[in-house]
Amino acid sequence: MAKLDIKSLGIDFEHISNILKPLSHPHRLEMIIGLFHNGCTVTQCQERMGLPQSTISQHLRVLKDAGILKGRRKGTEVCYEVIDPFALQIIDLVEKK
């Protein structure tokens, strides 16, 4: 069997690792799936998940800092959306489970 040259695959292991780290937390994984399907604000996440607003905000900050989410103003609130293509693939894989 021939050896595979991993470098020739063109995989950005650093980017993938930077996405997988924040998504390894169950609340953050649940959060991106919820944001993708059911609303986009801190209040909506809080109501759906039953976590304190401060906890939701901390998790959103981690996801935003990792480049997984982008926030945009919607009146007095910020609406978050999943923007990273690899994170979107992870959502798809999780939902197929």
C-alpha positions as CSV (number, residue, x, y, z in Angstrom):
1,M,0.0,0.0,0.0
2,A,1.4,3.4,-1.0
3,K,1.9,6.1,1.6
4,L,-0.4,9.0,1.5
5,D,1.2,12.5,1.4
6,I,-1.1,14.3,3.8
7,K,0.3,17.7,2.7
8,S,-0.8,17.1,-0.9
9,L,-4.5,16.9,0.3
10,G,-4.5,20.7,0.8
11,I,-6.3,20.4,4.1
12,D,-6.1,23.5,6.4
13,F,-5.7,21.6,9.6
14,E,-5.2,24.8,11.6
15,H,-8.6,26.2,10.4
16,I,-10.3,22.9,11.1
17,S,-8.8,22.7,14.6
18,N,-9.9,26.3,15.3
19,I,-13.5,25.4,14.4
20,L,-13.6,22.1,16.2
21,K,-12.2,23.5,19.5
22,P,-15.1,25.8,20.3
23,L,-17.7,23.3,18.9
24,S,-16.4,20.6,21.2
25,H,-18.6,22.2,24.0
26,P,-22.1,20.7,23.9
27,H,-23.8,24.0,24.6
28,R,-22.0,25.7,21.7
29,L,-22.7,22.9,19.3
30,E,-26.4,23.1,20.3
31,M,-26.3,26.8,20.0
32,I,-25.0,26.9,16.4
33,I,-27.6,24.3,15.3
34,G,-30.3,26.4,17.0
35,L,-29.1,29.6,15.5
36,F,-29.0,28.0,12.0
37,H,-32.6,26.8,12.3
38,N,-34.6,28.7,14.9
39,G,-33.7,32.3,15.5
40,C,-30.7,34.4,16.0
41,T,-30.7,36.5,19.1
42,V,-29.3,36.0,22.6
43,T,-32.9,36.1,24.0
44,Q,-34.0,33.4,21.6
45,C,-31.0,31.2,22.6
46,Q,-31.7,31.8,26.3
47,E,-35.4,30.8,26.0
48,R,-34.6,27.7,23.9
49,M,-31.7,26.5,26.0
50,G,-32.7,27.6,29.5
51,L,-29.3,29.1,30.3
52,P,-28.5,32.5,31.9
53,Q,-28.1,35.4,29.5
54,S,-24.5,35.9,30.6
55,T,-23.6,32.2,29.8
56,I,-25.2,32.5,26.3
57,S,-23.3,35.7,25.7
58,Q,-20.0,34.1,26.7
59,H,-20.6,31.1,24.4
60,L,-21.6,33.5,21.5
61,R,-18.4,35.4,22.1
62,V,-16.2,32.3,21.8
63,L,-18.1,31.3,18.6
64,K,-17.8,34.8,17.1
65,D,-14.1,35.1,18.0
66,A,-13.5,31.7,16.2
67,G,-15.1,33.1,13.1
68,I,-18.0,30.7,13.2
69,L,-20.7,33.3,13.8
70,K,-21.3,36.9,12.6
71,G,-23.5,39.3,14.4
72,R,-25.6,42.1,12.9
73,R,-27.8,44.7,14.6
74,K,-31.5,44.1,14.4
75,G,-33.1,46.9,16.3
76,T,-31.9,46.7,19.9
77,E,-30.6,43.2,19.6
78,V,-27.8,41.5,17.7
79,C,-28.8,38.7,15.3
80,Y,-26.2,36.0,14.9
81,E,-25.7,33.7,11.9
82,V,-23.4,30.8,11.2
83,I,-20.9,31.9,8.5
84,D,-18.1,29.4,8.5
85,P,-18.5,26.7,5.8
86,F,-16.9,24.0,7.8
87,A,-19.2,24.7,10.8
88,L,-22.1,24.4,8.4
89,Q,-20.8,21.0,7.3
90,I,-20.6,20.0,10.9
91,I,-24.2,21.0,11.5
92,D,-25.1,18.8,8.5
93,L,-23.2,15.8,9.8
94,V,-24.6,16.1,13.3
95,E,-28.2,16.3,12.0
96,K,-27.6,13.2,9.9
97,K,-26.7,11.2,13.1
